[in-house]
């Protein structure tokens, strides 16, 4: 049996490496050959090269899917109630409503989207409130986890992990607010003269790289990891198990694998979109994942992701700035961060507390 598992692990690792190699090849052939830089945004490419790029990205995504798919007896069912908080379904419906509202906006009132998502607008403010809530819950969890013995990553105590989460959320919030510039309105110092948007932040010096790392990290943590994590993690994975989101997060995080317009030609984003659709279809067809209603909801997401991406590519050129969809994605990521901290803080209350002196 151990030999079978080792063989399976080797085959999955090989498939993953082949998939990543295919991504690299598609980046080289499909983007650099056209004279564009890696991660550079340019209008959706519907030429023969553009379609070949997407075909290669889809093939790479399928290889990655084969490497990620859990064994039959290791498939986790959906736990959409977020460990008893009963907020799973409202968060999932919030994601769905956001996607549908965005589709309607792009089709009917594309020029009205930017005033809603720009700095200081309602979407940005709500996103910042989500991040502030995330910070507060991370600090609370750091305090609470000191008395929960099972809440740790190997030899690393949980409070350090939660402090790291609070710091990451704080950095994201600070960057989004340009460290208070949007509220107070000071002039951008000369130190930040090279900033793309002339703001007091660091991420707009390296916008393409920062956004790509940010989006793909969120997709990995909140969508791919809940899908691929085994029901009974092995020796190397078990130390991280306490912090892994439940499989139900797939129902919440589905839209962040899409919402592409100005980023559509960037190969890692095409792979992310194709992988998201493939994983959703797999979950919808797998009876072990959940009830018929839950799987139907996932199937709805799969169809909506394909339809919405087609709509964004066809009608997205009418948006006034072109990056409105990225702002919506960042809003959803902040929502996911808050949902995760609600789930993990609730989980701390379900764990037995360490007895003093025991």
C-alpha positions in Angstrom: 0.0 0.0 0.0 2.8 2.4 0.9 4.4 1.7 -2.5 1.1 2.7 -4.2 0.9 5.9 -2.3 4.6 6.7 -3.2 3.9 5.9 -6.8 0.8 8.1 -6.8 2.7 11.0 -5.2 5.4 10.7 -7.8 2.9 10.7 -10.6 1.1 13.8 -9.2 4.4 15.6 -8.7 5.4 14.8 -12.3 2.0 16.0 -13.6 2.4 19.2 -11.7 5.9 19.8 -13.0 4.8 19.1 -16.5 1.9 21.5 -16.1 4.1 24.3 -14.8 6.6 23.7 -17.6 3.8 24.1 -20.1 2.9 27.4 -18.5 6.5 28.6 -18.9 6.6 27.5 -22.5 3.3 29.3 -23.2 4.6 32.5 -21.6 7.6 32.4 -23.8 5.9 31.5 -27.0 2.6 33.3 -26.6 3.7 36.6 -25.0 7.3 37.4 -25.4 7.3 36.4 -29.1 4.8 39.2 -29.7 7.0 41.8 -28.2 5.3 42.1 -24.8 7.0 41.8 -21.4 6.1 39.1 -18.9 2.9 40.0 -17.0 2.3 43.1 -19.3 -1.3 44.0 -19.7 -2.6 44.5 -23.3 -6.1 44.3 -24.9 -7.5 40.7 -25.3 -5.8 38.9 -28.1 -8.2 37.0 -30.3 -5.6 36.2 -33.0 -4.4 32.7 -33.8 -1.5 33.2 -31.4 -4.0 34.3 -28.7 -6.1 31.2 -29.1 -3.1 29.0 -29.1 -1.9 30.7 -25.9 -5.3 30.0 -24.3 -5.3 26.4 -25.6 -1.9 25.8 -24.1 -2.9 27.4 -20.8 -6.0 25.2 -20.6 -3.9 22.1 -21.2 -1.4 23.2 -18.5 -4.3 23.8 -16.1 -5.7 20.3 -16.8 -2.3 18.7 -16.0 -2.2 20.7 -12.8 -5.7 19.5 -12.0 -4.7 15.9 -12.4 -1.8 16.5 -10.0 -4.1 18.1 -7.4 -7.2 15.8 -7.6 -7.5 14.0 -4.2 -7.7 10.2 -4.2 -11.3 8.8 -4.0 -11.1 8.0 -0.3 -9.4 11.4 0.5 -12.1 13.7 -1.1 -13.4 16.1 1.5 -17.2 16.9 1.5 -18.3 20.5 1.5 -18.5 22.1 4.9 -20.2 25.3 3.8 -21.4 26.3 7.3 -17.9 27.4 8.2 -17.6 25.2 11.3 -21.0 26.1 12.8 -20.9 29.8 12.3 -23.8 29.5 9.7 -22.1 32.2 7.6 -20.9 30.0 4.8 -24.0 30.2 2.7 -24.4 34.0 3.1 -20.8 34.5 2.1 -21.3 32.2 -0.9 -24.4 34.1 -2.0 -22.5 37.4 -1.5 -19.9 36.2 -3.9 -22.5 35.2 -6.4 -24.4 38.5 -6.1 -21.1 40.4 -6.6 -20.4 38.5 -9.8 -23.9 38.9 -11.2 -23.9 42.6 -10.3 -20.5 43.0 -12.0 -21.8 41.2 -15.2 -24.8 43.5 -15.3 -22.6 46.6 -14.8 -20.2 45.6 -17.6 -23.0 45.0 -20.0 -25.5 47.8 -19.2 -23.5 50.6 -17.5 -19.8 50.0 -18.0 -18.8 53.6 -17.5 -20.5 53.7 -14.1 -18.3 50.9 -12.7 -15.2 53.0 -12.1 -16.8 55.6 -9.8 -18.0 52.7 -7.7 -14.6 50.9 -7.3 -12.0 53.7 -7.4 -10.2 54.9 -4.3 -12.6 56.3 -1.7 -15.6 54.8 -3.4 -18.1 52.5 -1.8 -16.5 49.2 -2.9 -13.1 50.3 -1.8 -14.4 51.5 1.6 -16.3 48.2 2.3 -13.1 46.3 1.2 -11.1 48.3 3.7 -13.7 47.6 6.4 -13.4 43.8 5.7 -9.6 44.1 6.0 -9.9 46.0 9.3 -12.3 43.2 10.6 -9.7 40.6 9.5 -7.0 42.3 11.5 -9.2 42.5 14.6 -10.2 38.8 14.3 -6.6 37.8 13.8 -5.5 39.6 16.9 -8.4 38.1 18.8 -7.4 34.6 17.5 -3.8 35.2 18.5 -4.9 35.8 22.1 -7.4 33.0 22.1 -5.1 30.4 20.6 -2.6 30.6 23.4 -4.9 28.3 25.4 -5.6 25.9 22.6 -2.9 23.2 22.4 -4.0 21.8 19.0 -3.8 25.2 17.3 -0.2 25.2 16.0 1.9 24.6 12.9 4.3 21.9 13.9 6.5 23.5 16.5 5.3 27.0 15.6 2.7 28.2 18.1 -0.6 29.4 16.7 -0.3 33.0 18.1 2.7 33.6 15.8 0.7 32.4 12.8 -2.2 34.7 13.7 0.1 37.7 14.3 1.5 37.1 10.8 -2.0 37.1 9.4 -2.7 40.4 11.1 0.5 41.9 9.8 -0.3 40.8 6.2 -3.8 42.2 6.4 -2.5 45.4 7.9 0.1 45.8 5.1 -2.6 45.2 2.5 -4.9 47.7 4.1 -2.2 50.3 4.4 -1.2 49.9 0.8 -4.9 50.1 -0.3 -5.3 53.3 1.6 -1.9 54.6 0.5 -1.1 54.7 4.2 -3.8 57.3 4.9 -3.3 59.5 1.8 -6.8 58.7 0.5 -8.3 59.9 3.8 -6.1 62.9 4.6 -5.2 63.9 1.1 -1.5 64.9 1.4 0.7 65.5 -1.7 2.8 62.5 -2.8 6.4 62.9 -1.5 9.2 63.0 -4.0 10.4 59.6 -2.7 7.4 58.1 -4.4 7.8 60.1 -7.7 8.1 56.9 -9.7 4.8 55.5 -8.5 2.6 54.6 -11.4 -0.5 56.2 -9.8 1.5 59.0 -8.0 0.4 57.6 -4.6 2.2 57.0 -1.3 2.4 53.2 -1.6 4.9 50.6 -2.7 2.8 48.1 -4.7 2.3 50.6 -7.6 6.0 50.6 -8.3 5.7 47.0 -9.3 2.0 46.8 -10.0 2.0 43.8 -12.4 4.2 41.7 -10.2 2.4 42.6 -7.0 -1.1 42.0 -8.4 -0.2 38.7 -10.0 1.4 37.4 -6.8 -1.6 38.7 -4.7 -4.3 37.2 -6.9 -2.6 33.9 -7.4 -1.8 33.5 -3.7 -5.4 34.2 -2.8 -6.6 31.6 -5.4 -4.2 29.0 -4.0 -5.1 29.5 -0.4 -8.9 30.0 -0.6 -9.8 27.9 -3.7 -7.2 25.4 -4.7 -6.1 24.3 -1.2 -9.6 23.6 0.1 -10.2 21.6 -3.1 -7.0 19.5 -3.0 -6.5 19.0 0.7 -7.0 15.3 1.7 -9.5 14.1 4.2 -6.7 12.4 6.2 -3.4 14.4 5.6 -0.2 12.5 5.8 2.8 13.0 8.0 4.2 16.1 6.2 0.8 17.8 5.8 -0.7 17.1 9.2 1.1 19.9 11.0 -0.7 22.4 8.8 -4.2 20.8 8.9 -5.6 23.1 11.7 -5.3 26.2 9.4 -6.6 24.7 6.1 -10.0 26.1 5.1 -12.9 23.6 4.7 -13.8 22.3 1.3 -16.8 24.6 1.4 -14.5 27.6 0.6 -14.7 26.5 -3.0 -18.3 27.8 -2.9 -17.0 31.2 -1.7 -13.9 31.7 -3.7 -15.0 30.6 -7.1 -15.1 34.1 -8.7 -11.5 35.0 -8.0 -10.4 32.5 -10.6 -12.1 34.8 -13.2 -13.0 38.5 -13.6 -10.3 39.1 -16.2 -10.1 41.7 -18.9 -6.9 43.7 -19.0 -5.1 40.6 -17.5 -6.6 38.1 -19.9 -3.5 37.7 -22.0 -1.2 37.0 -19.0 -0.7 33.3 -19.1 -0.7 32.6 -15.4 -4.1 34.3 -15.2 -5.5 32.2 -18.1 -4.2 29.1 -16.3 -5.9 30.3 -13.2 -9.2 30.7 -15.0 -9.1 27.4 -16.8 -8.1 25.6 -13.6 -10.9 27.3 -11.7 -13.5 26.1 -14.2 -12.0 22.5 -14.2 -12.1 22.2 -10.4 -15.6 23.5 -10.3 -16.8 21.0 -12.9 -15.0 18.2 -11.0 -16.7 19.2 -7.7 -20.1 19.4 -9.4 -19.8 15.9 -10.7 -18.3 14.2 -7.7 -21.1 12.9 -5.4 -18.6 12.6 -2.5 -18.3 16.4 -2.4 -21.7 17.2 -1.0 -25.4 17.2 -1.4 -27.1 17.5 -4.7 -28.0 21.1 -3.9 -24.4 22.0 -3.0 -23.1 20.4 -6.2 -25.7 22.1 -8.3 -24.6 25.4 -6.8 -21.0 24.6 -7.8 -22.2 23.6 -11.3 -24.0 27.0 -11.5 -20.7 28.6 -10.7 -18.8 26.7 -13.4 -21.3 27.8 -16.1 -21.3 31.4 -14.7 -17.6 31.6 -14.8 -17.4 30.6 -18.5 -20.3 32.9 -19.4 -19.0 35.8 -17.4 -15.5 35.6 -18.8 -16.9 35.7 -22.3 -19.0 38.7 -21.4 -16.1 40.5 -19.9 -13.9 39.9 -23.0 -16.7 41.1 -25.4 -18.0 44.1 -23.4 -15.0 45.0 -21.2 -13.5 47.4 -23.7 -16.4 49.8 -22.9 -15.2 50.2 -19.3 -13.7 53.7 -18.7 -10.4 52.5 -17.2 -10.1 48.7 -17.9 -9.0 47.6 -14.4 -12.4 47.8 -12.8 -12.7 44.0 -12.7 -9.4 43.8 -10.8 -10.9 46.1 -8.1 -13.9 43.8 -7.8 -11.5 40.8 -7.4 -9.6 42.6 -4.7 -12.9 43.3 -2.9 -13.8 39.6 -3.0 -10.3 38.7 -1.7 -10.9 40.9 1.3 -14.3 39.2 1.8 -12.6 35.8 1.7 -9.9 36.9 4.2 -12.7 38.0 6.6 -14.6 34.8 6.1 -11.5 32.7 6.8 -10.8 34.6 10.1 -14.4 34.2 11.1 -14.1 30.4 10.4 -10.8 29.9 12.2 -11.8 32.0 15.2 -15.0 30.0 15.5 -12.9 26.8 15.3 -10.8 27.9 18.2 -13.9 27.9 20.4 -14.6 24.3 19.4 -11.2 23.0 20.4 -10.4 21.9 24.0 -8.5 24.5 26.0 -5.1 23.7 27.5 -5.3 23.1 31.3 -3.0 25.3 33.2 -0.2 23.3 34.9 -1.3 20.2 32.9 
